[in-house]
């Protein structure tokens, strides 16, 4: 290990992605231990991990908040973010992926690709983040590298490039064969470092066969490798390494390694693969942003104008800590920077190299660095910070709309003000949480991505602020959609109360976008104008569209947002003096509301894909319980003495399901759920929603 030079080519910004319980945090802990960043192995079950430092994370044994750490390996600085695996905290993954250059996807050698694995993989696809795969838990009973790799190919639709062959199975797993260099890597009991040696005789023929398969697969995908393969019928280790690097960074293939993080076997080769195959900030395209409505690029160059993206804010007892990815330029302690979104300037107080909840102060951060900054007062997650003389707005991470809500109230009137301040601080840290006041009941409503998400948020307020909080039953965020529309609805907006009047005349057609659009897109709305002869000027057409969008906030069935409809402006009329954009916006709003009352509407509810893994003898009871919860089973798969049942279940029916499943399976059953969209509510359950808190 060498001290890394401060250049963008020797930096790796890396995320650890996986399904819950695949071993992400253990992999992170072993990386820190192997690189010398820590001197003791942290264990999830003991609550001694570096990245899961929050009391709730240690109590629950899961990662809740993405945590950044830094270490060095082979002359490279590795900035590593351990992300949550539970679907309720997928927004943390989204914000992390926005600032990463590469990722390690961790899969369980027994379970292979699981539902949340697919979700985070799609998120990484969206951001174009190159990945390598680490098949973990090779020491588990039922571990099977080939089966895990097959699930990667089938469910993720990628080309796996397996570069290792395990030595030993299950509890006898003791090392791997490096297929690139055709050597054995062996970890002896009680030793942290591996030993290299010749490939064991009993594995030699299989290793040769797999090396040949790897060469053929790489030659099919890489022109330079194909040229050498055609000339010599083989690939050298150097050519294979270079081709694997190009294929990984280009997304044409995914390098696959294996090991057991808990036993500290396979971590050094994983780090070598990170350095060899994943890109540095200098290898990825320049970041793109907007400046005065024009697209501008900034290279990862320390001498370029400064630009960085804030992706996380922690409100600590000693002040606000803002996590920042520097994309270009250099940021120094004491600099004045511009928040490009608000136009406000901020002063950089201290710059910290992050080690989860511990920090080391540095004087500057350059392009490619991920650091924390102290002293920023108004910066939010998603804000762009840049040089005042070279403003640039970078695309912020997307925040998903919340799907579950609870009413919260202070234990006493004296604590109401403290609760409001605590909730505001909570939302500042986690933009996927929304706090609002219900206009009908006056209750404070906290909305988030799932039952666990809200449970964690409320508990955090209780622990951090010592507040007594009452919490109502969770409610889901319903939507309304059009089943049968109306044509030719005429609305005239006329207002005359002295001075200039208001006049707008519109004719609207309203129709459904379609069941698929309405069920799958919480924001499905289309607007077009079919007005001819200039009867409604273009600026008024835009005002009508804005008014229609205003009307989507509350539907006629229960005041829920409306989705899945197309509105066509077919005709209209203006007044030479009294028509205005304000009048036509009001006409669009009130006209669409009237049209929705005349249309046939349908209530929608969020649904989730649930994967329940239970012992074979408990499958019948679980299937019956899912049916009682209005679940539709779509498939099942056998897994070494257990069965994984996949079903689509209304999200509202999943409240309290974890404890119910435990009682039905004597604690042996587990489940995961991810929200997949919206579906129509059957007539009987819809009738029971009359008193539901609007979502």
PyMOL commands that set and color helices and strands:
alter all, ss='L'
color gray80, all
select helices_A, chain A and resi 8-10+24-34+55-60+87-97+115-127+145-156+170-172+201-221+223-232+237-250+267-277+413-429+451-465+515-520+538-551+581-598+616-628+651-654+657-664+683-687
alter helices_A, ss='H'
color red, helices_A
select strands_A, chain A and resi 11-18+67-73+76-82+102-108+130-136+160-162+164-167+175-178+183-186+195-197+254-258+287-291+294-298+307-316+319-328+330-332+336-339+345-347+350-355+358-362+364-366+370-374+384-387+393-394+404-410+434-437+444-448+469-471+475-476+479-484+486-495+502-512+525-529+561-563+565-573+600-615+632-639+642-650+670-680
alter strands_A, ss='S'
color yellow, strands_A
deselect
rebuild
show_as cartoon
